[in-house]
Amino acid sequence: MQGPSVFTKFFKAVRRICALLLMTHLVIPVQGEPVVACGSAGESLACTCRFRYVSCRLGDLTEVPTGMRDDTITLELWGNKITSIPKTAFVNLTRLYSIDLSRNKISSVEVGAFDWQADSLYQLSLNNNELETLSVGVFRNLSKFSFLDLDDNSISSLSVGLFRGLPKLVSISLNGNRISSLPVGIFADLPLSELKLARNKIKNIDNILPALPSELSSLDLKGNGLGNLRAAVFSELPKLESLKLEANEMDSLPKNLFLGLDKLSVLRLDHNMFVELNRSSFGSHPLLKRLSFANNSINVSKKLWEIGVDCTCEWKPVYDCPEFSWFDSIVTCLHQVVLVKIERAKKFKTNKSIGGHN
């Protein structure tokens, strides 16, 4: 009779020990208290902690967790329900290199939130949140800060001084916001080379041009409804290598529209309303490698023949690739209208033949 009783007591004891071990290895959040990201075993119910990497993605966090190692380099908090970033959010995390706060419900970031990362923060993702504005000083003193993603928020304006004192900031992405204009001086003293302003509310190009730094090499303005542009409108941006103007309700290209863009290598004009091309619109662009007119209403017709288009192409019927003589041995495909160097076009054709495609 004692056998089963002893076994029962032993089984209960094992259960208690297992429960205690579980509690010491997993940090279970208590309602009303901040979640601790990394317990003694290096993880919690909300986060995974490996060496200097902390991932708390796709959870139900409503605030930034605590309990991360001071030497954490990468922090992923995307896909949660965080609503604000207080100035105490990243205290003591002086080595944070990358912070991903995308796909939350963040509507405010307190000035001082990134002060502890003054000498470490390199990239910050705040895209897909509910930000309407950012206070001057929120990015203060970030000496190594280089990449900022603010896509798909509700930002309508930027205050001069917001990006002051950021000597390494080279890329800002503001796609999918509500910006209609930019104040002069907003990018002053920045080494900015890439600016993304797609899918905003910029209807007049002159509302942003005076604010754009002359050092820009990449500018994305697609999906703004800019309409037709005047000649030489981008001449103050001589270092542009990539210009994206898709979906801007453009139906004509004036003579010398792209005058002064001698370094241009990528030009995208897809999803507009062009019906014909004019060689005078382009001028000479010796470095141009890719030009796209996809999803316009351009037809291979006598009008194209009249401006020097050769509509014969070995790739038919897969592609329709007339040669534009004024681009010097560059081939385009009107259905996917992409200009590429002829050598690259031949290489592509060879690869397709090897792969057995028709």
JONOR-V33117 format. One record per residue. N is the residue number from 1. RES is the residue in one small letter. PSI is psi as a letter, one per 20 degrees, with the letter a starting at -180 (none if undefined). D_LAST is the distance of its C-alpha to the last C-alpha in Angstrom with 2 decimals. Layout:
n->[N,N]
res->[RES,RES]
psi->[PSI,PSI]
d_last->[D_LAST,D_LAST]
This chain:
n->[1,2,3,4,5,6,7,8,9,10,11,12,13,14,15,16,17,18,19,20,21,22,23,24,25,26,27,28,29,30,31,32,33,34,35,36,37,38,39,40,41,42,43,44,45,46,47,48,49,50,51,52,53,54,55,56,57,58,59,60,61,62,63,64,65,66,67,68,69,70,71,72,73,74,75,76,77,78,79,80,81,82,83,84,85,86,87,88,89,90,91,92,93,94,95,96,97,98,99,100,101,102,103,104,105,106,107,108,109,110,111,112,113,114,115,116,117,118,119,120,121,122,123,124,125,126,127,128,129,130,131,132,133,134,135,136,137,138,139,140,141,142,143,144,145,146,147,148,149,150,151,152,153,154,155,156,157,158,159,160,161,162,163,164,165,166,167,168,169,170,171,172,173,174,175,176,177,178,179,180,181,182,183,184,185,186,187,188,189,190,191,192,193,194,195,196,197,198,199,200,201,202,203,204,205,206,207,208,209,210,211,212,213,214,215,216,217,218,219,220,221,222,223,224,225,226,227,228,229,230,231,232,233,234,235,236,237,238,239,240,241,242,243,244,245,246,247,248,249,250,251,252,253,254,255,256,257,258,259,260,261,262,263,264,265,266,267,268,269,270,271,272,273,274,275,276,277,278,279,280,281,282,283,284,285,286,287,288,289,290,291,292,293,294,295,296,297,298,299,300,301,302,303,304,305,306,307,308,309,310,311,312,313,314,315,316,317,318,319,320,321,322,323,324,325,326,327,328,329,330,331,332,333,334,335,336,337,338,339,340,341,342,343,344,345,346,347,348,349,350,351,352,353,354,355,356,357,358]
res->[m,q,g,p,s,v,f,t,k,f,f,k,a,v,r,r,i,c,a,l,l,l,m,t,h,l,v,i,p,v,q,g,e,p,v,v,a,c,g,s,a,g,e,s,l,a,c,t,c,r,f,r,y,v,s,c,r,l,g,d,l,t,e,v,p,t,g,m,r,d,d,t,i,t,l,e,l,w,g,n,k,i,t,s,i,p,k,t,a,f,v,n,l,t,r,l,y,s,i,d,l,s,r,n,k,i,s,s,v,e,v,g,a,f,d,w,q,a,d,s,l,y,q,l,s,l,n,n,n,e,l,e,t,l,s,v,g,v,f,r,n,l,s,k,f,s,f,l,d,l,d,d,n,s,i,s,s,l,s,v,g,l,f,r,g,l,p,k,l,v,s,i,s,l,n,g,n,r,i,s,s,l,p,v,g,i,f,a,d,l,p,l,s,e,l,k,l,a,r,n,k,i,k,n,i,d,n,i,l,p,a,l,p,s,e,l,s,s,l,d,l,k,g,n,g,l,g,n,l,r,a,a,v,f,s,e,l,p,k,l,e,s,l,k,l,e,a,n,e,m,d,s,l,p,k,n,l,f,l,g,l,d,k,l,s,v,l,r,l,d,h,n,m,f,v,e,l,n,r,s,s,f,g,s,h,p,l,l,k,r,l,s,f,a,n,n,s,i,n,v,s,k,k,l,w,e,i,g,v,d,c,t,c,e,w,k,p,v,y,d,c,p,e,f,s,w,f,d,s,i,v,t,c,l,h,q,v,v,l,v,k,i,e,r,a,k,k,f,k,t,n,k,s,i,g,g,h,n]
psi->[h,h,g,h,g,g,g,g,g,g,g,h,g,g,g,g,g,g,g,g,g,g,h,i,h,p,o,p,p,p,p,i,q,q,p,p,g,o,a,h,j,j,r,a,h,h,q,p,p,o,d,j,p,p,o,l,q,l,b,k,p,i,r,p,r,a,k,q,q,h,j,p,g,p,o,o,k,q,k,b,k,p,h,q,o,r,i,j,h,k,p,i,m,i,j,p,h,p,p,o,k,q,l,b,k,p,i,q,o,q,p,i,h,j,h,i,k,h,j,h,p,g,q,p,o,k,q,l,b,k,p,h,r,p,q,p,i,h,k,q,k,n,h,j,p,h,p,p,o,k,q,l,b,k,p,i,q,p,p,p,i,h,j,q,k,n,i,j,o,i,p,p,o,k,q,k,b,k,p,i,r,p,q,p,i,h,j,p,j,q,k,p,h,p,p,o,k,q,l,b,k,o,h,o,h,i,i,h,g,i,i,p,q,i,i,p,i,p,p,o,j,q,k,i,l,h,a,q,q,r,q,k,h,j,i,j,m,i,j,p,h,p,p,o,k,q,l,j,k,p,i,q,o,r,p,k,h,k,p,i,m,i,j,p,h,p,p,p,k,r,k,b,k,q,i,r,q,p,h,i,h,h,b,p,n,h,j,p,h,p,p,p,k,q,l,a,k,p,q,o,a,h,h,h,h,h,k,k,p,o,j,q,p,i,i,q,j,g,q,o,m,q,p,o,h,i,j,n,l,p,p,q,o,h,h,j,n,p,p,q,q,h,g,h,g,h,g,g,g,g,h,h,g,h,i,j,q,none]
d_last->[82.83,82.17,78.88,76.78,78.53,77.73,74.13,73.84,75.31,72.99,69.91,71.01,71.61,68.13,66.67,68.72,67.61,63.93,64.40,66.08,63.35,60.71,62.68,62.98,59.25,57.88,59.16,59.52,59.75,62.98,62.91,64.02,63.40,60.43,57.93,58.30,54.88,55.72,58.38,59.90,56.87,54.56,53.29,54.43,53.30,51.49,50.20,48.85,50.33,49.02,50.70,50.28,47.62,48.68,46.33,47.76,44.61,43.97,47.63,50.53,52.28,54.23,55.35,54.48,55.72,58.36,58.91,56.13,56.80,57.98,55.37,52.37,49.50,46.76,47.65,45.25,46.81,43.84,43.62,47.38,50.01,51.78,53.49,55.09,55.33,59.01,60.29,61.15,57.63,56.75,60.23,60.53,56.76,57.02,53.88,51.32,48.22,45.83,46.79,44.35,46.11,43.14,42.89,46.64,49.18,50.75,52.72,54.92,55.01,58.52,59.43,59.98,57.33,55.60,58.75,58.66,55.21,56.35,55.38,52.40,50.11,46.78,44.56,45.46,43.34,45.14,42.17,42.13,45.90,48.58,49.89,51.36,53.05,53.70,57.14,57.81,58.42,56.07,54.05,57.10,57.48,54.04,53.93,50.51,48.72,45.30,42.88,43.88,41.76,43.44,40.44,41.04,44.81,47.16,48.33,49.53,51.41,51.89,55.31,56.00,56.86,54.39,52.46,55.50,56.06,52.52,52.00,48.62,46.82,43.53,41.38,42.38,40.11,41.62,38.66,39.58,43.30,45.67,46.31,47.10,48.79,49.58,53.06,53.60,54.19,52.19,50.11,52.95,53.11,49.83,47.28,44.64,41.18,39.02,39.98,38.05,39.49,36.63,37.62,41.27,43.53,43.57,43.95,45.62,44.16,47.71,48.74,46.83,46.39,49.94,49.43,46.23,46.89,45.91,44.39,41.44,38.06,36.05,36.86,35.19,36.57,33.86,35.06,38.59,38.76,40.00,39.39,39.30,40.49,42.80,42.18,42.41,42.83,41.44,43.31,45.57,42.68,41.85,40.24,37.48,34.12,32.35,33.15,31.74,32.80,30.45,32.03,35.21,35.61,35.16,34.61,35.49,35.54,38.83,39.19,39.19,38.37,37.10,39.81,40.99,37.90,37.30,35.81,33.24,29.81,28.34,28.95,27.72,28.61,26.39,27.92,30.52,31.37,30.36,29.68,29.61,29.67,32.51,32.36,35.97,35.13,33.41,35.50,34.71,32.96,32.32,31.03,28.62,25.26,23.96,24.73,23.47,24.28,22.18,23.79,26.09,26.58,25.42,24.15,22.68,25.84,28.65,30.08,27.19,27.42,31.09,30.60,28.41,24.83,22.31,19.74,17.46,14.19,11.40,8.95,9.92,9.53,7.93,11.07,14.30,15.69,19.10,21.20,24.61,26.95,29.74,27.79,27.53,24.04,22.49,19.22,18.88,16.36,18.54,16.92,17.23,19.52,19.70,21.15,20.31,21.55,19.52,19.69,18.20,15.37,14.62,15.05,12.59,9.91,11.18,11.23,7.62,7.13,10.12,9.11,6.63,3.79,0.00]
